[in-house]
Each structure stands twice: as C-alpha cells, then as structure tokens.
Amino acid sequence: MSDRLTGATRMTSYAVLETTPTSLPVLRPMNNKNNTAHWPPLLIEEYFAGRTTAWGLFRDRFGVVRRQFNVSIDGTWDDETLTLVEDFVYDDGEKERRIWTIEKIGDGTYSGRADGVIGAASGRAHANTLNWRYRFALNVGTRTWHVTFDDWLFLQSDGVLINRADVTKFGFRLGEVVLVFVKQAADLSTAGDGAEAMETIVNPSGQGGGVSCL
C-alpha cells in the first residue's frame, strides 16, 4: 500500500530476479506456499483498525536508497469498508495524505481505491500474508508514468507487519518499497513486546519525524 517514488519517487520470502539480455531485471512472482497455519492470520480490517505507524524507504533497481519516510495511518472498519487515512512525512520535508477505501469482497479477497490508483487495487490474503496489486499514475517531474505495485505483506507473531512492494513498468523492475508497520500504544497489548522492540530499532530517537533507519 505504498506508492511513492517521487523525489528520485507492503521478509519472510523475496521475489527471485531474472536478468534479460539487456541486463534489465524482470521479476518472477513471489509466492506464499510455504506460509502455514502456525502463523497468525492477517485480517487487514482488524489489523489496520485504529492507529498504525510505519517507516519505509524506496530503493531503485541498483540498490540505491532514494527516499525515506514515515507514515501515520488511521483506520476505520464499518463491517463493509475499511477506510485508511495515511499521512506521509518524507525525509525532504514533503508531506502527503492518501485515503484508501477497501472493501472485503469475499473470504480473503479485497478491492480498494485511492487517488492515483488506475482502476481498482486487488488483494488476496492467505494465512499471515496479503498480496496487494494495483497500477498507479506516478508523477515523475513533468511526466506521468503508469507503474505497477506488487505488495506482499507478512504479519509476524509479535504483531509487526512487514511490507515489500516491487515497482515495475512494462514488466521491468524500477525498484522496491520496504515498510515496517507497528501498532500504536493502545494497540500494543495485542501486538506483543516485539512491537515495542521493533519501534525502538526503527525509531531510536522516539520522534515521529526524520526517520531514516530502515
């Protein structure tokens, strides 16, 4: 659910890269076949209800970190629609708000919309994993690129949620977005002590802004 590349711009497994004759990496799809029932089930309508904080970065296809950010997310679930209000703060001081409306359309399947998303995003959950895919109209300078985000989110046993998104255009890899989500104070009782430990690792200063540790 991360879609920012401007300024240069969802850990258990990784996509495997192939190299074309032109040395541009092409992605094989990630899969979650090895995720079994002993992992906590990921229900995004439950996980994102309330306040969640995340820290993330964008790396280009050469491995260079181009941008870092933190985001505060306020989520509400009315038994039909999950609404996520996401407030981003980037390392260059830019701020942005994005609002997602996500509907649960079946057992483990979701559909979502937000500004900039072309059509609808689609999601499928299995065990502790959610695969979230969408096309996005990304402003790059004076141009607009239509890129594809392929997010994989993995819920850990301590309540930390790890998100890795591959960003591609015409099938070629532009880079990746990596995010770590942590529930906020009132929700940490269900996330376990590991959530507090992860917050200390990724945000040692204890301040919301200026995060650059991921």
N, C-alpha and C positions, 0 to 999 in steps of 0.2 A: 504494500500500500504506500510505497514510497516512489515518487515520480519526479524528483528534482535533479536536473543536471546543469542548470544554468550557472554561469559564473565560471565555467571551464568546460556545470549543469545549469523483502519481508522476509545447523552446524554439525547437524548430525551427518549429513552427506553433502556432496558437492556434484555439480554437473561436470561431465567429462568433456574436455575440449578436443576437437579435431582441427587440423590445420589444412587449409586449402592450398592449391599450388601457388596462390598469390600471397600466402602467409597470413591471410586474414582468418582469425579463429571462427569456427562455426560450432554451435552448441548442440550436443546431444541432450535430449530431455532428461531432467532429473526424475528419479522415481522414489517412491516411499515404500517399496515392497518389504524392506527389512524392518519397518516400524511395526512393532507388535503391540498386543493389548496391554502389556505391563506399563506402557507409558500413559500419562494422564491424558484423557481425551480433550481435544481442543474444540470448544464451542465458542466461536468469536462473539456471539451475542451475550455470553456470560463473561468472557474474559475482558472485553472492552467496555462493559458497563461500568460507569464511574470514571475516575481519573487514572490515566496511564501516562507515563513519561517514557520517552525513547531517546537514544543517542545514536547517531548514524554518520555515515560517510559515503561518498561516491569515489570509486577508483576507475580510471579509464582502462582500456584493454591492455595497456602497457604496465599496469600496476601502480600508476602514479595517483596518489590521493589528490583529487581536485577540489573537493569541498567537504566540509563537516558541518554538522547541525545538531540541534536538539529540538524535540517537538513535544508539546503537551497536548494530550488528547482527552476530550470529554465525550463520553459515550452514553447514549440512552437507548433502551430497548423497550418497545411497547407491545411485545409479543408478535409483532409482524415485521417491523422495520428497525434496523439498527442505524442510528444516526451518529456519526463521528465528526466532531469539530476539532480539526487539527491546526494548532498554531505552531508554526516553524520559526526558529531563530537560527540564522546561518552565521558562519564564522566571520563573514564580512559585514555583519550587522543587518543584513536584509531580513525582513520579516514577511511572513506569508500565512494566510489562512486558507485551508481547503476543507470542504464539507462533503463527506461521503454519506449517501443513503444506500443501505444494503438490505435486501430482502432475502429471507430464507425461503427458497422455493421448493425445497424437498429435504429428504434426510441427508444431511451433509452437503447440500448444494446451495449456492448463494449467487445472487446477481446484484451488482452495485453500479452506482453512477456518481460522478463528480465533475466539476468544471474541468474541461480539458480532456476528459476521457471520451474517446470516439466510440459511440455506441454504448454498450454495457460491459462492465467487467464480469468475469465469471469465476466462481470459486468452487472447489470441491475439497471436502475435509475427509480425512481418514486417520483414525487413531489420534495421535498427537500432532498431526500435520495438516496444513491447509495449502493448497496450490491456488494462487490468485493470479489471473491473467487479464491483461487489457492492453488496448492501443491508446496512445496518448499524443496529443498535439503539443509538441515541445517547442517553445520559442528559443532559438539559438541565434543571438544577435538580431539581424533583421529578417531572418528566415524562420520558417516553421517546419519542423521535422515530425513526421508521423513515426513514432517508435513503439516498440512492443516491450512491455514489462512482464516478466515471468517470475512472480514472487513465490518463494517457499518459506512457510512459517513453521517453526518447530517449538512446541511447548515442552519445557523441561520440568523435571519433577519438583523443582523448587519454586515454580511459578514464573520463572524468567521465560520470555518468548523471544526466540531468535528468528530474524527475517533476512533472507538473502534473495536479492532480485537481480536477474540478468536483464540487461537492457540491450535490445538488438534493433537493427534497421535493415530491412530486406534480408533477414537471416544472418547478418554479420554482427558480431558482438561489439558493442560500443564500450561496455564497462559493466560494473556491478554496484549495487547499493546494498550496504550491510547495516542492519539496525538491531538494537537490543531494547526490548520493551520491559519495563518494570512497573508493577502496580504501585500506586502511591499509598501514603501512610495508612489510611483507613482500610485498605485492601490487602496490606502486607500479611495480615493474620492468615489469609488463605494461600499466600504465595510462599510462605516459609522463610526461614532465616537466610536462605540462599539469595533471596531477592535483595535483602539489605546488603549482603556481601557484594553482589554484582553492582549495586548502586555505588558503593564505595570505590570499586575498581574503576568504573567508567566515569565517575564524577567525584574525584577525590577532594575537590575544594568544597563540595556541598552546595555549590551555587548552580542555579539553573542555566545561566548563560556562559558562553565561552568554552563549551565542552569541546575538547579536541583529543580525547583519549582513546577512541575506538580504533 
